[in-house]
Amino acid sequence: MNAEWHPTTTWDRGVAARFKRFISKARDKGHPLLTQATAIATSHPRVSLKLLEQLLSIPDGANRSTAYAIRASAYLTLGHLGDAVLSYESALREAADQPPPWSFTHAHVEFPYLIAVRSMTDRYARARELLDQYAHLPLFPVGYFCRHAAYSMLHAACGESAAAKHHAELALRAAALDEPQVRSYTTVRFTGHKGHDVVKLLGRYRDT
């Protein structure tokens, strides 16, 4: 089947039926499953999880590291922090085992950011390990925001105010380049509660 599936952020019985027909005829099922699951990970997380389960059941399928990272996002939307953590670790394992481009995933910055913003102290060492290991990788502004925001919060937690200030400045510079994308990482989905303003916190670290 040569037709392409155009991902939609809405999901209802009609869309579900059309997608099911498309997938049943598609030679490459992995790509449309991944793109559609990604499009609805925050709006329809349970549906997204079902599509990702279908994708991950494909033997020797590509995109597995990205699929696990998107699964983490869906779990965060549902408030299932433990499942999100396990999914991020799975994404990182898959990325280590797969050659590029299928090894690409944002888990190496999203996961440390989650650890820092949720004050998961028992995982601080893991967060620092990931940030240091992948510090050389280029990112879009939202990725730089996550990387440096995580570094800043981790340094602050250890009383390293100069390093926290430096990374807070870099994070806020990145945030200014793509405010809409960065905003999605400062909502309750990541922070866990409405009163936690990450950008304001970084501003305090920068101005200290």
Secondary structure, 3 states (H helix, E strand, C coil): CCCCCCCCCCCCHHHHHHHHHHHHHCCCCHHHHHHHHHHCCCCCHHHHHHHHHHHHCCCCCCCHHHHHHHHHHHHHHHCCHHHHHHHHHHHHHHHHHCCCCCCCCCHHHHHHHHHHHCCCHHHHHHHHHHHHHCCCCCCCHHHHHHHHHHHHHHHHHCCCHHHHHHHHHHHHHHHHHCHHHHHCCCCHHHHCCCCCCHHHHHHHHHHC
